[in-house]
Amino acid sequence: MDQPTTPVNVSRRNEDIALDLLKFIATTAGIGRTTTTSPGFAGASASKPEEQVTHLLELYSRCLRTVEGKGEAR
């Protein structure tokens, strides 16, 4: 019994889409970088690793809410 190598109709999970969105935003905005590019200010605006993780988790939650169509409640 041969298994098809590529599924014909695959719907992606919202979590996977939100993760891809998070990666795109983080890369584009430079979130999570450990160094700064401004001369003379290295480390001045760099946040602690714990803060970066917190920001990334918050961003993922926002991305997931957006993908699910719930948006921001403000």
C-alpha positions in Angstrom: 0.0 0.0 0.0 1.6 3.1 -1.2 1.1 6.4 0.6 0.8 9.5 -1.4 3.9 11.7 -1.1 1.9 15.0 -1.1 -1.5 15.4 0.4 -4.1 16.7 -2.1 -6.1 18.8 0.3 -4.3 19.8 3.4 -5.5 22.6 5.6 -3.0 24.2 7.9 -3.6 24.5 11.6 -4.1 28.0 12.9 -1.1 27.5 15.3 1.2 26.8 12.3 0.0 29.8 10.5 0.4 32.0 13.6 3.9 30.6 14.0 4.8 31.5 10.4 3.4 35.0 11.0 5.4 35.4 14.2 8.6 34.4 12.4 7.9 36.9 9.6 7.2 39.7 12.0 10.1 38.9 14.3 12.5 38.7 11.4 11.3 41.9 9.7 11.2 43.9 12.9 14.4 42.5 14.3 12.7 41.1 17.4 14.9 38.8 19.3 18.2 40.1 18.1 20.9 40.1 20.7 22.9 43.0 19.2 22.1 46.5 18.1 23.3 48.1 14.9 23.7 51.6 16.2 27.3 52.5 16.9 28.1 53.6 20.4 24.9 52.3 21.8 25.6 48.5 21.9 23.6 46.9 24.6 21.8 50.1 25.6 18.5 49.1 24.2 19.0 45.3 24.3 16.5 43.6 26.6 17.2 40.6 28.8 16.6 37.1 27.3 13.6 36.6 29.7 12.0 39.8 28.4 12.6 38.8 24.8 10.9 35.4 25.4 7.9 37.2 27.1 7.6 39.6 24.1 7.8 36.7 21.6 5.1 34.7 23.5 2.9 37.8 23.6 3.4 38.3 19.9 2.6 34.7 19.2 -0.7 35.1 21.2 -1.6 38.1 19.1 -0.8 36.4 15.9 -2.9 33.4 16.9 -5.9 35.6 17.8 -5.5 37.4 14.4 -5.4 34.1 12.5 -8.5 32.9 14.4 -10.3 36.1 13.4 -10.6 37.3 17.0 -8.3 40.3 16.5 -7.3 42.7 19.2 -9.7 43.6 22.0 -8.9 47.2 22.8 
